[in-house]
Amino acid sequence: MAKSIARSPLAVPFPALRTVPGVRFAAAAAGIRYRDRTDLVLASFAPGTTVAGVFTRNLCPGAPVDWCRASLAGGVARGLVVNAGNANVFTGQAGRDACAGTAKAAAALLGCAPEAVFLSSTGVIGEVLPFERITAALPAMVPTLSEDGWEAAARGIMTTDTFPKGAVAHARIGGTEVVIQGIAKGSGMIAPDMATMLCFAATNAVLPASVMQALLKRSVDRSFNRTTVDSDTSTSDTVLLFATGQAGNQAPGAADDPALAEFAAALDGLMLDLALQVIRDGEGARKLVRIDVSGGVSDESARRVAMAVANSPLVKTAIAGEDANWGRIVMAVGKSGEPADRDTLSIAVGGTWMARAGTIVPGYDEAPVVAHMRGQEIGIEIDLGLGAGSGHAWTCDLTHGYIDINGSYRS
């Protein structure tokens, strides 16, 4: 078991969450890998709950990802089972059997089909999941299901996380007020295409599964897929959104329905809040970094440049060392594979322009940049000078703490 990890200096308090009618959570210690802490979460959803999901693009996904992808076709959900400590990845038939056995046991307790139970696992790759510990723990969890169990669930899905992550938002669909609420986990193996994280959100809105799927995909692309801790895309990344329909609003017919505008914006904000909490908990992180790119040949090109800078170990270690080495940013832009021209490139850190049109700014004073880099939130601006495209990304610094945590992950 990994050694105890100090709470991230970038941690934020767990918010005061509301209840989401039709959603209940329970958490328990099943002894899957960890001792003396919760590591198993069960959720139940009211009949009629719809579901949407976005998953890792890693080509070696875990068995729970495959299970969820198949179950998503039904568009309905009655339960969710999540375990921490074992990812159930690269476990062959044993992994598939663990999913089927877990879903069957949960379905019997919740009174639904196994396909209506969604599954997620996070932790060590390549070890067979002792799912009998899960099925043995589930019966005692059902009586403890509670509408107020969100924080316990957020703690129960943590691995190397140093703080639980949650967020809540409100919106109106037509004349009906609805709530959206979510929890997430993630700290390392974080990169776009969903990062190494799990996120579970729910709303009491009435939303057809197809409409919700379009909204969720857009939100993930604007949040989790613009974040990186270490450029490694996990095998287990999962974001699931459940809609219980308890609010009774008129069902929208399409994702671009004007009545959904406020809800869509609230969902975007919620997902970004959770994504940035994951970056704030990046393994060994001491600084939160935002990279803004303008002047790209397209928005997508600018986004790719931002991610190249965010993923650069040299940029990230310079930030960790509070070294105003803008040459590393230039290097990362140039290696991105996107259109860039040294003679039109401009770089700023903390609002101070250091280089313009391919050379250092005359009279450049490094002092304000150094002062900015001593803070906990760092801003990098890049103007490619080629067009109107813009994009951004978030990352953290790369410290020796990352090595310490990952070097002892299985010990």
Secondary structure, DSSP 8 states (H G I E B T S, - for coil): --------TT----------TTEEEEEE---SS-SSS--EEEEEE-TT-EEEEEE---SS--HHHHHHHHHHTT-B-SEEEEEEEE---S-HHHHHHHHHHHHHHHHHHHTS-GGGEEEEEEEESSS---HHHHHHHHHHHGGG-BTT-HHHHHHHT-SS-SS-EEEEEEEEETTEEEEEEEEEE-SSS--TTTTT-EEEEEE-S---HHHHHHHHHHHHHHTGGGB-SSS---S--EEEEEE--TT-----SSTT-GGGHHHHHHHHHHHHHHHHHHHHT-TT---EEEEEEEEESSHHHHHHHHHHHHH-HHHHHHHHTT---HHHHHHHHHTSSS---GGG-EEEETTEEEEETTEE-TT---HHHHHHHTSSEEEEEEE-SSSSEEEEEEEE---HHHHHHHHTTT-
